[in-house]
């Protein structure tokens, strides 16, 4: 079974099917839930290949705030389908 691990929170979540990270509101803090605010910014420590591709909304927001780290993602824009290790940055 795939596992999402949240380093900062010390929590792991097992799932059977692909899971939208927005469904895990008790671990990740969300604001707008549409890729506009950056509240749900996360850093992918391991398993980036097991997340959906980065969206245009993520690219736009990270460019706007001048974030160049390619491991940064917006949780509201991600779906996991395999093991991933994440860390919240907010």
Wavefront OBJ file of the C-alpha trace (Angstrom):
o trace
v 0.000 0.000 0.000
v 1.442 3.446 -0.895
v 2.380 5.739 1.981
v 2.503 9.534 2.273
v 4.945 10.617 4.981
v 4.880 14.142 6.394
v 8.280 14.746 7.972
v 7.477 17.917 9.911
v 4.255 16.529 11.380
v 5.709 13.063 12.014
v 2.676 11.470 10.363
v 2.262 8.761 7.729
v -0.938 8.128 5.779
v -1.564 4.857 3.924
v -3.868 4.851 0.916
v -5.041 2.313 -1.630
v -5.947 4.476 -4.624
v -4.552 7.781 -5.854
v -5.255 10.486 -3.293
v -5.671 14.237 -3.697
v -3.479 15.887 -1.062
v -6.282 18.390 -0.492
v -8.145 15.525 1.223
v -5.603 15.553 4.072
v -6.698 18.822 5.675
v -5.835 17.750 9.215
v -2.103 17.627 8.350
v -1.578 20.262 5.644
v -2.879 23.804 6.084
v -4.937 25.022 3.121
v -6.142 28.492 2.180
v -7.786 29.105 -1.192
v -7.530 25.454 -2.377
v -7.147 26.665 -5.966
v -3.414 27.326 -6.347
v -3.537 31.082 -5.791
v -2.374 31.718 -2.203
v 0.553 29.374 -1.494
v -0.667 28.456 2.004
v -0.368 24.745 1.194
v 3.212 24.921 -0.104
v 5.091 21.694 0.542
v 8.592 20.456 -0.176
v 8.912 17.040 -1.806
v 11.736 15.196 -0.056
v 11.363 11.929 -1.940
v 8.956 10.379 -4.462
v 8.240 13.350 -6.747
v 7.711 10.839 -9.555
v 4.668 9.569 -7.622
v 2.869 12.934 -7.793
v 0.957 14.417 -10.686
v 2.867 16.884 -12.851
v 3.322 20.460 -11.682
v 0.415 22.611 -12.861
v 0.461 25.994 -14.597
v -1.021 27.507 -11.423
v 1.956 26.248 -9.406
v 4.428 27.554 -11.985
v 2.694 30.949 -11.997
v 2.595 31.298 -8.210
v 6.182 30.142 -7.649
v 7.394 32.490 -10.386
v 5.454 35.356 -8.798
v 7.013 34.762 -5.357
v 10.404 34.036 -6.930
v 10.601 30.467 -5.579
v 13.170 28.560 -7.657
v 13.313 25.281 -5.717
v 11.932 22.624 -8.076
v 10.984 20.400 -5.128
v 8.345 22.918 -3.999
v 4.720 22.072 -4.788
v 1.249 23.256 -3.861
v -0.566 20.426 -2.077
v -3.925 21.603 -3.434
v -2.662 20.888 -6.938
v -1.174 17.417 -6.238
v -2.477 13.902 -6.418
v -0.283 11.071 -5.090
v -0.311 7.596 -6.566
v 2.725 6.064 -4.825
v 5.104 6.569 -1.893
v 5.960 10.220 -1.222
v 7.839 11.971 1.580
v 6.802 15.607 2.143
v 7.591 18.476 4.462
v 5.376 21.488 5.053
v 7.122 24.814 4.678
v 4.516 27.106 6.261
l 1 2 3 4 5 6 7 8 9 10 11 12 13 14 15 16 17 18 19 20 21 22 23 24 25 26 27 28 29 30 31 32 33 34 35 36 37 38 39 40 41 42 43 44 45 46 47 48 49 50 51 52 53 54 55 56 57 58 59 60 61 62 63 64 65 66 67 68 69 70 71 72 73 74 75 76 77 78 79 80 81 82 83 84 85 86 87 88 89 90
